[in-house]
């Protein structure tokens, strides 16, 4: 059966293959010709000749019906996981006769969606037909495919003909971006000296107003010098000033340990965390960069998100880690000890490992991430290990 299927597929793509009705007529025609050869009856020769003529015409017409049909793909816009990916094809009839009863088959990769087919009743002469459809990708990645297939049995429906058209496609599916309202790891990471230096340069009067980004309720561990007293008196509760996260000229570098040894679900969470931290950091400053082991530093929203879409665990380290402070996303406890001063980390491991890290006198801020807990809540929670 497999050999028969391959033969039928080859015939359909290179010439034409009979449909069910075509096989019936082919069988009857063969029967008439054999009977005519046996009986020498003229009317059997006529029936056999008519059948052969009908089969020949019905095999040629579908091939001609696909000639002159050109296919163009509409632009594909990047989306995030869970969003709707809109795909479209524009079919143009460059001939002076209408094209009818066509099928269009698009074959996106399996991780992106199933093969999709569309039937077209008629494309006018010198006219166009646009087909759009929607997929909902559930896995990040950069997906490419090359061809679109046109299929027709018009006008008699006795033979199928299928032809491929080279229409390249590239669909980019970004990782999910969590809408973080706060992120203590970035808000209170090792840049306090930069904030103090900025406040000293602005002066004592402007220190209360000039570098304030927003005001929020007091959380345990917040320094009292950041209390906004007038707003606190107005609301009858302590309110804390949120300062600009970094001083001018400073850059936030999110470093993903893509060369490490990860569990697949933990690495996917780390990619989501990197995208979410990038989006959060971009709201509060202009310069945010991403570092991965194979590509190195990336700047710009499109380049960063496309890198996160295609990054994989276990990459070969090509680019050295930046010498400036970074936000280190890792599953390896030992790698956090070699980070530049002022860095902070997100660690995908169990709580015992985090306590071991704290007992070693680690002087970096960090947040322990548990795979079985909601990631957004953990990124917005207080730090697991504070600065010593």
C-alpha positions in Angstrom: 0.0 0.0 0.0 2.8 2.4 0.8 4.3 1.8 -2.7 1.0 2.4 -4.3 0.5 5.6 -2.4 3.9 6.9 -3.4 3.2 6.0 -7.0 -0.1 7.8 -7.0 1.5 10.9 -5.3 4.2 10.9 -8.0 1.7 10.7 -10.8 -0.4 13.5 -9.3 2.5 15.9 -8.9 4.2 15.1 -12.3 1.2 14.3 -14.5 -2.3 13.4 -13.2 -3.8 10.5 -11.3 -7.3 9.1 -11.8 -10.0 9.9 -9.3 -12.5 7.2 -8.2 -14.8 7.9 -11.2 -11.7 7.9 -13.4 -10.7 4.4 -12.2 -14.3 3.2 -13.0 -14.2 4.6 -16.5 -10.7 3.2 -17.0 -11.9 -0.2 -16.0 -14.9 -0.1 -18.3 -12.8 1.1 -21.2 -10.3 -1.7 -20.6 -13.2 -4.2 -20.5 -14.7 -2.8 -23.7 -11.4 -3.0 -25.6 -10.7 -6.6 -24.4 -14.2 -7.6 -25.3 -13.8 -6.0 -28.8 -10.6 -7.8 -29.4 -12.3 -11.1 -28.4 -15.5 -10.6 -30.4 -14.4 -8.2 -33.1 -17.6 -6.2 -32.5 -17.4 -2.7 -33.9 -19.6 -1.1 -31.3 -17.3 -2.3 -28.6 -14.4 -0.6 -30.3 -16.4 2.6 -30.5 -17.2 2.5 -26.8 -13.6 1.7 -26.0 -12.4 4.6 -28.2 -14.8 7.0 -26.6 -13.6 6.0 -23.1 -10.0 6.5 -24.1 -10.8 9.9 -25.6 -12.7 10.9 -22.5 -9.9 9.8 -20.2 -7.2 11.6 -22.3 -9.2 14.9 -22.3 -10.0 14.7 -18.6 -6.3 14.1 -17.8 -5.0 17.0 -19.8 -7.6 19.7 -18.7 -6.7 19.7 -15.0 -3.0 20.3 -15.9 -4.0 23.3 -18.1 -6.3 24.6 -15.4 -3.4 25.1 -13.0 -1.2 26.9 -15.6 -1.2 30.6 -15.2 -2.1 30.6 -11.5 0.4 32.6 -9.5 0.6 32.5 -5.7 1.9 35.3 -3.4 2.1 35.2 0.4 0.8 38.1 2.4 3.2 39.6 5.0 3.5 37.6 8.3 3.6 39.7 11.5 5.3 38.3 14.6 3.1 37.2 17.4 3.5 35.8 20.9 2.6 32.3 22.1 -1.2 32.1 22.5 -2.0 34.9 20.1 -3.6 34.5 16.7 -1.2 34.2 13.8 -2.8 35.5 10.6 -1.6 33.9 7.4 -2.7 34.8 3.9 -2.2 33.8 0.3 -3.1 35.9 -2.8 -3.8 33.8 -6.0 -3.6 35.6 -9.3 -5.0 34.4 -12.6 -2.8 35.8 -15.4 -4.7 34.1 -18.2 -7.6 35.3 -20.2 -9.9 32.5 -19.1 -11.4 32.0 -15.7 -10.0 29.3 -13.4 -12.5 27.3 -11.4 -12.7 24.5 -8.9 -9.2 24.8 -7.3 -7.9 23.6 -4.0 -5.0 25.3 -2.2 -3.0 23.4 0.4 -0.6 25.2 2.8 1.8 23.1 4.9 3.1 25.0 7.9 5.3 23.0 10.3 3.6 20.6 12.7 4.5 22.7 15.8 2.8 25.7 14.2 -0.4 24.1 13.1 -2.0 21.4 10.9 -2.0 21.4 7.1 -4.8 23.7 5.9 -6.8 23.5 2.7 -9.1 25.9 1.0 -11.4 25.5 -2.0 -11.9 28.2 -4.6 -15.0 28.1 -6.8 -13.8 30.6 -9.4 -10.9 33.1 -10.1 -11.9 35.5 -12.9 -9.7 36.1 -15.9 -7.0 38.6 -14.9 -8.4 38.5 -11.4 -7.2 37.6 -7.9 -8.5 35.7 -4.9 -7.3 36.2 -1.4 -7.4 33.4 1.2 -6.6 34.1 4.9 -6.6 31.8 7.8 -5.6 31.8 11.5 -3.4 29.6 13.6 -2.8 29.8 17.4 0.8 28.6 18.0 1.4 27.2 21.4 5.2 26.9 21.1 7.7 29.7 20.5 10.1 29.5 17.5 11.0 30.7 14.1 9.1 28.6 11.5 10.0 28.4 7.8 8.3 26.5 5.0 8.8 26.8 1.3 5.8 25.6 -0.9 2.1 25.9 -1.5 0.3 23.2 -3.4 -2.5 23.8 -6.0 -4.8 20.9 -6.8 -7.6 20.6 -9.3 -9.7 18.0 -11.1 -11.6 20.5 -13.2 -13.7 20.4 -15.3 -14.7 16.7 -15.4 -13.5 15.5 -12.0 -12.0 12.3 -13.5 -8.3 13.1 -12.9 -6.5 15.0 -10.1 -3.5 17.1 -10.8 -1.3 18.7 -8.1 1.5 21.3 -8.5 3.7 23.1 -6.1 4.4 26.8 -6.1 7.6 28.1 -4.3 6.2 30.6 -1.8 8.6 31.1 1.1 7.2 31.8 4.5 8.8 32.8 7.8 6.6 33.0 10.9 8.1 34.3 14.2 6.4 33.3 17.4 7.8 35.2 20.4 7.7 33.7 23.9 4.9 34.8 26.2 5.4 38.2 27.8 4.0 38.4 31.3 2.5 41.8 32.3 4.6 42.5 35.4 3.3 45.3 37.6 6.5 45.2 39.7 9.7 43.4 39.8 11.8 43.7 43.0 14.7 41.9 41.4 15.1 44.8 38.9 13.8 47.6 41.2 16.2 46.8 44.0 19.1 45.0 42.3 22.7 46.0 42.7 22.4 49.5 41.4 21.8 51.3 44.7 25.1 53.1 44.4 24.1 54.5 41.0 20.9 55.8 42.5 22.7 57.4 45.4 25.2 59.0 43.0 22.3 60.3 40.9 20.6 61.7 44.0 23.8 63.4 45.2 24.2 65.0 41.8 20.7 66.3 41.7 20.9 67.7 45.2 18.9 67.4 48.4 15.9 69.4 47.2 15.4 67.6 44.0 16.2 64.2 45.6 12.6 63.9 46.7 11.1 64.8 43.3 13.5 64.8 40.4 14.3 61.1 40.1 10.9 59.8 41.3 9.2 57.5 38.7 6.1 56.6 40.7 4.9 56.1 44.3 3.7 52.8 45.6 2.7 51.3 49.1 5.5 50.4 51.5 6.8 46.9 51.5 8.8 45.3 54.2 12.5 45.9 53.7 12.2 49.2 51.8 14.7 51.9 53.0 13.0 54.7 54.9 15.0 57.3 52.9 12.7 56.5 49.9 9.5 57.3 51.9 7.5 60.1 50.1 6.2 61.8 53.3 3.7 64.2 51.7 1.9 61.3 49.8 2.1 59.1 52.9 0.4 61.8 55.0 -2.3 62.2 52.4 -3.1 58.5 52.3 -2.4 57.9 56.0 0.1 55.1 55.2 3.7 54.9 54.1 4.3 55.4 50.4 7.6 54.7 48.7 9.2 56.5 45.8 10.2 54.3 42.9 13.3 55.9 41.4 14.6 55.5 37.9 16.1 52.0 37.9 19.5 53.0 36.6 21.5 56.2 36.3 22.0 57.8 32.9 24.3 55.8 30.6 23.7 52.5 32.5 22.4 49.5 30.6 20.4 46.6 31.8 21.7 43.3 30.5 19.5 40.2 30.8 21.8 37.2 30.4 20.2 33.8 29.7 22.5 30.8 30.5 21.6 29.0 27.3 24.7 26.9 27.5 23.7 25.4 30.8 22.1 22.0 31.5 18.3 22.7 31.7 15.1 20.7 32.1 13.0 21.6 29.1 10.1 23.1 31.1 12.4 25.1 33.2 14.2 26.5 30.2 10.9 27.5 28.6 10.1 29.3 31.9 13.5 31.0 31.8 12.8 32.3 28.2 9.4 33.6 29.3 11.1 35.3 32.3 13.7 36.9 30.0 11.1 38.3 27.7 9.0 39.6 30.6 12.0 41.2 32.3 13.0 42.8 29.0 9.5 44.3 28.6 9.5 45.5 32.2 12.9 47.0 31.9 12.1 48.7 28.6 9.3 50.6 30.4 11.7 52.2 32.8 14.7 52.9 30.7 15.9 53.0 27.1 18.9 50.7 27.1 18.1 47.0 27.6 20.2 44.3 26.1 20.0 40.5 26.0 22.9 38.1 26.1 22.8 34.4 25.1 25.8 32.0 24.9 25.7 31.5 21.2 24.6 34.9 19.8 26.0 37.3 22.5 24.6 40.8 23.1 21.5 41.8 21.2 19.9 45.3 21.2 16.5 46.3 19.9 13.1 44.8 20.5 12.8 42.8 17.3 16.3 41.3 17.5 15.9 40.5 21.2 12.5 38.8 20.9 13.6 36.9 17.8 16.6 35.6 19.6 14.4 34.5 22.5 12.1 32.8 20.0 14.8 30.6 18.6 17.2 30.1 21.6 17.7 26.5 22.7 19.2 25.0 25.8 22.7 23.5 25.5 24.1 26.0 23.0 27.8 26.3 22.5 29.3 29.3 24.2 30.6 31.6 21.6 30.3 35.1 23.1 31.9 35.9 26.5 29.8 37.2 29.3 29.7 41.0 29.6 32.0 42.5 32.3 29.2 44.8 33.6 26.5 43.7 36.0 23.8 41.4 34.6 20.6 39.7 35.5 21.6 36.1 35.3 18.9 33.4 34.5 20.3 30.0 35.2 19.7 26.5 36.5 23.3 26.0 37.7 24.1 27.1 41.2 27.8 27.3 40.6 27.5 29.8 37.7 26.1 32.5 39.9 29.3 32.8 41.9 31.4 34.0 39.0 29.1 36.9 38.0 30.4 40.5 37.8 29.8 42.7 40.9 26.4 44.2 41.2 24.7 41.3 39.3 21.6 39.5 40.4 20.2 36.1 39.4 17.1 34.0 38.9 17.7 30.4 39.8 15.5 27.5 38.7 16.2 24.9 41.5 14.8 23.6 44.7 14.7 25.6 48.0 17.5 23.6 49.6 19.9 24.8 46.9 18.9 28.4 47.5 19.5 28.1 51.2 22.9 26.5 50.5 23.7 29.5 48.3 22.7 31.9 51.1 24.8 29.9 53.6 27.9 30.3 51.4 27.8 34.1 52.0 26.7 35.0 48.4 26.6 38.8 48.1 24.3 38.9 45.1 20.6 39.5 45.0 18.6 36.6 43.8 15.2 35.0 43.3 14.5 31.3 43.5 12.0 30.1 40.9 10.0 27.0 41.4 8.7 25.3 38.2 5.4 24.2 39.7 4.4 27.7 40.9 3.0 30.6 38.7 5.9 32.4 37.2 4.4 35.9 37.1 3.7 35.8 40.9 7.2 34.7 41.6 8.8 37.5 39.5 6.7 40.0 41.3 7.3 38.6 44.8 10.0 39.8 47.3 13.5 38.6 46.8 14.3 35.1 48.1 17.9 36.1 49.1 18.7 39.7 49.8 21.9 41.6 49.7 24.3 41.0 52.6 
